[in-house]
Amino acid sequence: MNKAELEICCPNWRSAQAAEQAGAHRIELCSSLSEGGITPSAGLIQQCVNELSIHVHVLIRARAGDFLYSEEELAIMRKDVVFCKEQGVDGVVFGFLNTDGSINIERTREFVALAHPMKTTFHRAFDRCAQPFLALEELIALKIDYILTSGQKATALEGASMIRQLVKKAKGRVKMMAGSGVRTHLLAELMRKTKAPAYHLSSRIEIESAMQYRESEVSMGSQSPKKEQLIISQDIHNLQEARRILDEY
């Protein structure tokens, strides 16, 4: 039996470096995690592809919000996929729905073809599908490589029963990847309950800024100027433990 795969969600270069050092199989590179993630910058994509030895998958999402995109937004996302392919990215992550909560088959087929030969992941737009088991079969037919899901619950542990059912029905035709609220101390339990072949997690830590002068009254967009003096990275030791759990299970 193959060992389960470990994917780390990374919003910046520091996180990506830490994920590699911890032994992750790959990263999902994205920005604006507080909004569910959008496509990261060109510079960050290039840096990760050029400097990391592990696989780099990139989120393709033009904006936060729903997964029903305008033609203009789709045009942006097509360009992002082409850019990723040109840079040697290993995989791209996307998701398209119709107004009734079904998979947008035409759009998904288009982006799978556009992304080839990169791997493709249908992200947690899957968790907003009205009929997940029908969606599973449709995505398998479209030759999606991974489906990221929390089992249509807020966290993967809450949705473990659904994930297990999806894993059983998939029968290896697509790799179900459990994600959302996955933490190292929950990983062994989640693996027992889901039997998923891949896990998407992070172990975010906040690093204090080296700035000496600090203006405490001016916010750059968040509710807390103090919070904006913290830099996001990953807890390497925690991620190493996650990798050990996966390898020993």
N, C-alpha and C positions, 0 to 999 in steps of 0.2 A: 504493500500500500504506500502511495506517495505521501510525503510529508506535506502538511498544510502550508499554505503560503502566507507570508506576513507583508501587508502593505501599510505604509505609514503616510498619513495625511500631513503634508508639509506646506506651510504658507510662505516660507522664506528660505534663504540659503543656509542659515544656521540650522534650521530644522532638518533640512535635507542632508547636510553633513552628519548630523547626529544620527539620523536614520541609517545611513550607510555604516557608520562606525559601530552601530548596535547590531548589525547583521541582518537588517531587513532585506527582503527579496526585491522590493521596489518601493518607490514613493508615488503617491498621487499629489501632483503639484497644483496648487490653487491659491487664490488670494481671497480676501474678504470672508474669512470663515464665519464671522458673526452673521453674515447674510446667506449662509449655506454654500458659499464658494462661487467665485467667478474665475474666468481665465486669467492666469498670471501674466506678468510682463514678458516681452520677448527676451530681454536681457537675462532674466532669471531662468527661463527655459534653456537658453543657450549655455548658461553657466553650468546648470545641472547636467545637461547632456555631455558637455565637454569635460567636466571635472569628476563626475561620479562614475563608479564602476558598476553600480546596480541599475536596474531598469527604471526608466522615468516615464510615467504616465501623466498626461496633462488634462486637466478639466477644460472642456469646451463649453462655455456658458457665457452668453453675452451680457447677462444682467441677473440680478437677484429676482425673486418672485416666482411666478408659475413657470410651466414648461411648454407654453403655447407662444411661439415666437412669431414676430412679424417677418415679412420678406426681407426687410432691411437688416434685422437682427440675424437672420439666417445667412445673409450674405457675409456679415462679419464673421460668423462662426465657420463658414466654409473657408474663408481666408486663414483663419487660425489653424484649421486642420491642415491645410496645405503648408503653412509655415512650419508646423510641427513635423510634418513628413520631411520637409527639406532640411530640417535641423538634425534629423536622425533620432527623433523621439520614438520610444518603444511602443507607446500606446496612447490612445485618447479616450476620454470619458465624456459621455453625453447622454441626453434623454429627451425624448419628444412625445408629447401627449396630444390627443384630440380633446375637444371641449367636453366630451362625454366620459372622459377618464380612461379611454382606450389608448393603446399604443398607436402613435402615428407611424404606420408601417411604411408608407411612401418615403417619409423624411428619414426614418431610421435606415432603410435600405440605401438611400442616397449617401448617407454619411458613412456607413460601413464600407461601401464601394470607394468613396473618396479617401477614406483612411487607409485602405489596403496598401502595403502589407502590415501596417501597424496593428497591434491588438486593439480590441474595442471593449469598453465596459459601458453597460447601460446603468446609469447611476440611480440614486434613490427617487427619481421620478417614478420608478417602479412601485414605490410605496404609496403613491397616489393613484395607482391604477384601480379601476372599479372591479376588474376581474383578474386577479393575479395569476391564476392557473392558466387561463387563456393567454394572458400576456406572456407567461413563461414559454408556452409552445410557439407563440409568434416570434419571440426573440430568438429562440433556438433555430427556427426556420430561416431567420434573417442572418444566422451565423455570427451572432454576438458571442464574444469569448467569455465575458464575465457579467454577472448581474449583482450589483451592490444593493443590499436590502437589510432593513431592520425587521423584516417580517410584518410590515405595515403597522408597527407600533413605534412608540417614541424611542425605544432602545432595542437593540438586538436581543438582549436577554428577555425583555418582555415579549418579544416576537419570536422567541426561540422555537416554539411549537410550529408556527407557520414556516419558518426557515427550514426546519427539519422536513416538513411535508414537501417543500419546494425542492430540497436536495434529493429526496426520494424520487420525485416525479421527473427531475432533470436527468437522472441516471447517467451522469457524467457527460451529457451532451452540451452542457454549458456549466461553467464553474460559478456556483453560488458563493458570494462573498458577504459574510456577515459584518455589518457596520452600524455605527451610531451607539454612542455610550459604551463602547468596548474599552475596557481597561485591563491592565495586566492581571490584577487580582481576580477578575471575573472570567478570564480567558479559559481556564480549565473547565469550569462549569459550562460555559457557552459551547465549548467543543464537544463535551459529553452530550449536551442537549440537542445540538444541531447537526453534528457530523459534517459541517461545511468544509469544503476544501481550501477556503481562503478567508482571511480575517483582515479587516480594515480598522486601524485604530490609531490613536496618538497618545502620547504621554507628555502633554504640554507643561512646560515650566516657564516662569517669568523671571527674566534676568534684569536686574536693576541697571538703569542707564548710567553711563559714566559722566553725564553732564553734571557740572558743579553749579552753574547758574540755572535756576529753575523759576519760571514764571508760573505761579500757582493759580492764577485767575484766568488764564487764556487756554481754552480748549481748541483742539484741532478737529473736533467732530464728535468725540465721545462725551459722555456725561461727566467724566472724571479726568481733569488735567493730570492728576497724580498717576492714574492708570496709564496715561500716554507716555510716561517715563519708563515703562516696562517693555522689554523686548522678548518676543515669544521664541522659545526653542523647544527641544525635546529632552526628556530625562533619559540619557543613554543607558544607564544601569537598569532602569525599568524596562526599556525596550529590549535589552539583552535578555532579561528574564522572560519576556514574552516569547522571544525566539527560542529560548531553552524549553519552555513549556510546549511549544508547537513541535519541536524536534523530538521530545521525549514522549509525547502522547501516543 
